C-alpha cells in the first residue's frame, strides 16, 4: 500500500468505492434479514463511524453484527485480532452490541499511550477477531468478494454472510440502506418507533448540507492533512475554516430561533438543537464524526490549527457536546483511544516517529 495519498500536484484524492449494491425486499439477492448482514468498521474512521451511529440510532444493534479492525493500519492495511484456538471461547452475541463489544466509554480519559505497541492484541480493546471467516486481514474479505479487486481496502464494509460477499463499501449509501423502514420488522418491540434520519420533507435540505459539508469539511480535513505541497495545504485549510464558519453561523441562527421559543430553558433548546429543522437527521450524523475528531486529532495531526472547536466555535462546540453527552448512539461509538492511536501511528509520512499527543485534556469537554 502506497504511503502517498496525493496526486502529482500535491492534492489529496479520495478513492471511489467499488461495491454499490442495496438491501431491499425487492432486491433479487440482498433482502433484509436479522443477523444476516455485518458491518466491518474501524472505530477510528469517520466514514465507518457514521455507519455505526446510524445502526445504533435505528435500533439495529441486535440485528446487524459489527466486527472492529485493529486501530493500527500498517503497510498491509487493516487487520483483525487473532481468532482464539477454541471457537467456543467467543460469544457471537458480543458482536451484536453498539460497537462490537468495544464500548469504551472511559476512552476520553488520557491513557499512558506510549506503553501501547502497534501490534498489541488486547481482545475487545484493540479490536476483535473476524467470527465469520477467521480472516487475519480486511484485504482477505475483499478478495473473497472479488478475487480481481486491486484498490485500497477501506471501511466500512457491509457484508452478507449468506452469499459471502460485500454488499456495499460506500458509507453514504450504507447509512441510507440502514435508514430504510424495511428493517423495522426486526427491531425489538421495546425499542419504540424507528427514527427516520432522512424524512421526505427535509431530504432536499439534508442532501444540500451533506454535499458541501462532505466536500469542504468531512473530506476537507483530509485534503489539508494529506496535501503534499504547501500551496495545496494552504488552499485547503483556508477553505476548511471558511466552511466551519458557515456551519457555525447556521447553528447560531438555529440557537437564536430556539431561544426565542424556549427562553432560558437550555435543556429544551438542546433537545431541538440540530442542523436541519428541530430533529436529529443524517446531516448531524455526517458532520459529527469530523467535529468530534477535530480537537483531538485534526488540529495537530492534519495542521488544521487556525483554532480549535472549543475555542473558536461556541455554537458548534455546544452542538457536538450535546450529541456526545445526551445521546448514547454518539457517545458509545466514539472511542478516542482508537481515534488518536490510529491517526498518529498509521501515517508515517505525516508523523514518522509515531508519537501520540496526550492532549487535549479532556478529549471532549463536559456539557
ABEGO torsion letter per residue (X at the ends): XBABABBAAGBBBBBBBABABBBBAABAABBBBBGABBBBBBAABAAAAAAAAAAAAAGAAAABBBBBBBABBBAAEBBBBBBBABAAABBAAAABBAAGGBBBAAAABBBBAAABBAABBBBGAAEBBBAAAGBABAAAAAAAABAABABBBBOBBBBBAAAGBBABABAAAAAAAAABAAAAAABBAAAEBBBBABBAAAAAAAAAAAAAAAAAAAAAAAAAAABABAAAAAAAAAAAAAAAAAAAAAAAAAAAAAAAAAEABAAAAAAABBABEABBBAAAAAAAAAAAAAAAAAAAAAGBAABBAAAABAAAAAAAAAAAAABAAAAAABBAAAAAAAAAAABAAABAAGBBBAOBOBABBBX
